[in-house]
Amino acid sequence: MVQKRKIPERKCVVTNEMKPKKELIRVVRNKEGEVFVDPTGKKNGRGAYLSKDLEVIEKAKKSGTLNRQLNTEIDSTIYDELRELILGENNAK
């Protein structure tokens, strides 16, 4: 019998839904306090996950959810980068 690998799930910090990691985007704050989008999900630091959904990104920006999750000011360029990542993926489909 083949062991079915467990798919790692993470919670979207905006919708609080559990989803497979591949359906989420990770935003990381490292020890230096730099915040960046982590498409690989492998970088060191405090990570917060967001659904790959433009509405969710907008909501995160308006509500400041990421600021609270990562305990720092999130630059608007991060949200732009998230939007581009989602739009890029949607166009690739």
C-alpha positions, 0 to 999 in steps of 0.5 A, a space after each residue: 500500500 502506498 502511503 499518501 503524503 500529507 499535504 501541508 496546510 496553512 491558514 490564510 491570515 485574512 480569511 482564516 481558512 486552512 488551505 494547502 500551502 501551494 494555494 497560499 502566498 507566504 510573506 516573511 519578515 526576517 531578523 533584520 525586519 525586512 519584509 518580502 514575498 516568499 514564493 518558494 515558502 522556504 526563507 527564514 523568518 516569521 511567515 504569514 500566509 495569504 490566499 492567492 486572491 486579489 480580494 484577500 490582498 486588498 482586505 489585508 492591505 485595508 485591515 492591516 492584518 499583515 502588519 499585526 501578524 508580522 509585527 511591523 509596517 508593511 510597505 505598499 510595494 509588498 502588496 503590489 508584488 503580491 498582486 503581480 504574483 497572483 495576476 501572473 499566475 492567473 495569466 499563466 493558467 
